[in-house]
Amino acid sequence: MSGSSSPADGGPALFRLVRFWSRRWIQRAAGGQSAELGNAQHVQVVEAVAGAADASDEATITAVAHQLGLDHSGASRMVRDATTAGYLSRRESDLDRRRTALHLTPAGIRLLADAHDWQRQIFDRLTDDWSPADRRRFAGYLQRLAEELPHNQ
């Protein structure tokens, strides 16, 4: 490993964590460890649709593509699969009749809640031996970082 590391050198640590957990998420989904969380792509799409709605934006395939960093056709396939699985519904846009708006179904809302519960369990497990103050501080920093992400990129 080249270069020195300091406590303020969070970039490499952040990306190491992202790589670690993204692999485990995919392995977990592939292993079918949970019927509700069985497909990581469905969770990603449901998160993207919920994120677009939270940003006071209409959830469309284009919005999902932006949220996930995909091209339109890749996002379209993921939306189609999540819709077929019953997590999303498609309706005519209230803003532009030529567009289709995406909405979470009750199953999609449950999937999102189950995913967030799993994420909380992992956070709790990883920080179990930390002091409550350190856990709150770290959670606050993670939330701040997530909230500062651009919504349209």
C-alpha positions as CSV (number, residue, x, y, z in Angstrom):
1,M,0.0,0.0,0.0
2,S,1.5,3.3,-1.0
3,G,1.2,6.6,0.7
4,S,0.5,7.3,4.3
5,S,-2.8,7.2,6.0
6,S,-4.2,9.6,8.5
7,P,-7.5,9.8,10.4
8,A,-8.6,12.5,8.0
9,D,-7.8,10.3,4.9
10,G,-11.4,9.1,4.6
11,G,-11.5,8.6,0.8
12,P,-9.7,5.3,0.5
13,A,-11.5,4.0,3.6
14,L,-14.9,5.0,2.2
15,F,-14.3,3.2,-1.1
16,R,-13.0,0.1,0.7
17,L,-16.3,0.0,2.6
18,V,-18.3,0.5,-0.5
19,R,-16.5,-2.3,-2.3
20,F,-16.8,-4.6,0.7
21,W,-20.5,-4.1,1.2
22,S,-21.5,-4.0,-2.5
23,R,-19.9,-7.5,-3.0
24,R,-21.7,-8.8,0.1
25,W,-25.0,-7.3,-1.0
26,I,-24.8,-9.0,-4.4
27,Q,-23.7,-12.3,-2.8
28,R,-26.5,-12.1,-0.3
29,A,-29.0,-11.5,-3.1
30,A,-27.6,-14.3,-5.2
31,G,-27.7,-16.7,-2.3
32,G,-31.4,-15.9,-1.7
33,Q,-30.9,-15.3,2.0
34,S,-34.2,-13.3,2.1
35,A,-37.2,-13.7,-0.1
36,E,-38.0,-10.0,0.3
37,L,-34.4,-8.9,-0.3
38,G,-33.7,-11.5,-3.0
39,N,-32.7,-9.2,-5.8
40,A,-30.3,-6.3,-5.1
41,Q,-31.3,-4.7,-8.4
42,H,-34.9,-4.5,-7.2
43,V,-33.8,-2.8,-4.1
44,Q,-31.6,-0.3,-6.1
45,V,-34.6,0.6,-8.3
46,V,-37.0,1.0,-5.4
47,E,-34.4,3.2,-3.6
48,A,-34.0,5.3,-6.8
49,V,-37.8,5.7,-7.2
50,A,-38.2,6.7,-3.5
51,G,-35.2,9.1,-3.9
52,A,-36.7,10.8,-6.9
53,A,-40.0,11.2,-5.0
54,D,-38.2,12.6,-1.9
55,A,-36.4,15.1,-4.1
56,S,-39.8,16.5,-5.1
57,D,-39.1,15.1,-8.6
58,E,-41.3,12.8,-10.5
59,A,-39.9,9.3,-10.6
60,T,-39.3,8.3,-14.3
61,I,-37.0,5.9,-16.0
62,T,-34.7,8.9,-16.7
63,A,-34.7,9.8,-13.0
64,V,-33.8,6.2,-12.1
65,A,-31.0,6.2,-14.7
66,H,-29.6,9.3,-13.1
67,Q,-29.9,8.0,-9.6
68,L,-28.2,4.7,-10.5
69,G,-25.6,6.1,-12.9
70,L,-27.0,4.0,-15.8
71,D,-27.9,4.6,-19.4
72,H,-31.6,4.8,-20.2
73,S,-31.9,1.2,-21.6
74,G,-30.2,-0.3,-18.5
75,A,-32.5,1.6,-16.2
76,S,-35.5,0.6,-18.3
77,R,-34.7,-3.1,-18.0
78,M,-34.3,-2.8,-14.2
79,V,-37.6,-0.9,-14.0
80,R,-39.4,-3.5,-16.2
81,D,-38.1,-6.3,-13.9
82,A,-39.0,-4.5,-10.7
83,T,-42.5,-3.8,-12.1
84,T,-42.9,-7.4,-13.2
85,A,-41.9,-8.5,-9.6
86,G,-44.7,-6.2,-8.3
87,Y,-42.5,-3.5,-6.6
88,L,-43.4,-0.7,-9.0
89,S,-46.4,0.5,-10.9
90,R,-46.3,2.7,-14.0
91,R,-48.8,5.4,-14.6
92,E,-49.2,8.4,-16.9
93,S,-47.3,11.4,-15.6
94,D,-49.2,14.2,-14.0
95,L,-46.7,16.7,-15.5
96,D,-46.3,15.4,-19.0
97,R,-48.8,12.9,-20.6
98,R,-46.0,11.6,-22.9
99,R,-44.0,10.3,-19.9
100,T,-44.6,7.5,-17.6
101,A,-44.3,8.0,-13.8
102,L,-43.1,5.3,-11.5
103,H,-44.7,4.6,-8.1
104,L,-43.9,2.2,-5.3
105,T,-46.5,-0.5,-4.8
106,P,-47.2,-1.8,-1.2
107,A,-44.7,-4.6,-2.0
108,G,-42.1,-2.0,-3.0
109,I,-42.7,-0.1,0.2
110,R,-42.2,-3.3,2.2
111,L,-39.0,-4.1,0.2
112,L,-37.6,-0.6,0.9
113,A,-38.5,-0.9,4.6
114,D,-36.9,-4.4,4.8
115,A,-33.7,-3.1,3.0
116,H,-33.4,-0.2,5.4
117,D,-33.9,-2.6,8.4
118,W,-31.1,-4.8,7.1
119,Q,-28.9,-1.8,6.6
120,R,-29.6,-0.7,10.2
121,Q,-28.8,-4.2,11.5
122,I,-25.5,-4.2,9.6
123,F,-24.6,-0.7,11.0
124,D,-25.5,-1.9,14.5
125,R,-23.4,-5.0,14.1
126,L,-20.4,-3.1,12.7
127,T,-20.5,-0.5,15.5
128,D,-21.6,-2.8,18.3
129,D,-18.5,-2.2,20.4
130,W,-18.5,1.6,19.9
131,S,-19.7,4.0,22.4
132,P,-23.2,5.4,21.9
133,A,-21.7,8.8,21.3
134,D,-19.4,7.5,18.6
135,R,-22.2,5.6,16.9
136,R,-24.4,8.7,16.8
137,R,-21.6,10.9,15.6
138,F,-20.6,8.5,12.8
139,A,-24.3,8.0,11.8
140,G,-24.7,11.7,11.7
141,Y,-21.6,12.1,9.4
142,L,-22.9,9.4,7.1
143,Q,-26.3,11.0,6.9
144,R,-24.7,14.4,6.2
145,L,-22.6,12.9,3.4
146,A,-25.6,11.2,1.9
147,E,-27.7,14.3,2.1
148,E,-25.0,16.4,0.3
149,L,-25.0,14.1,-2.7
150,P,-26.2,15.8,-5.9
151,H,-29.8,14.6,-6.6
152,N,-29.5,15.0,-10.3
153,Q,-26.3,13.2,-11.0
